């Protein structure tokens, strides 16, 4: 399996998702119905897919 660097846009999307998850965990954004853990996991999955798939 060959890994590739994620594109800049994929990295920024995953970073924004992770930051939103952290803000939910700190109760700065309290109105989201999803757990902060799952938001951060989603950001990590986006980043992992960006590394595993070519041209993403």
C-alpha positions, 0 to 999 in steps of 0.5 A, a space after each residue: 500500500 502506497 501512501 500519498 500526502 493529502 491535498 491542501 484542501 483535504 488537510 484544511 477540511 479535516 483541520 476545520 472538522 477537528 477544531 469544531 470537535 474541540 470547540 464542542 468538547 469545550 462547550 464553546 459550541 454547545 448546540 451540536 447534537 453530535 458528540 465531540 468525539 465523533 466529530 474529531 474522529 470524522 476529521 481524522 477519517 477525512 485526513 486518513 482517506 486523503 492519505 490513502 486515496 490518490 488524487 483526493 
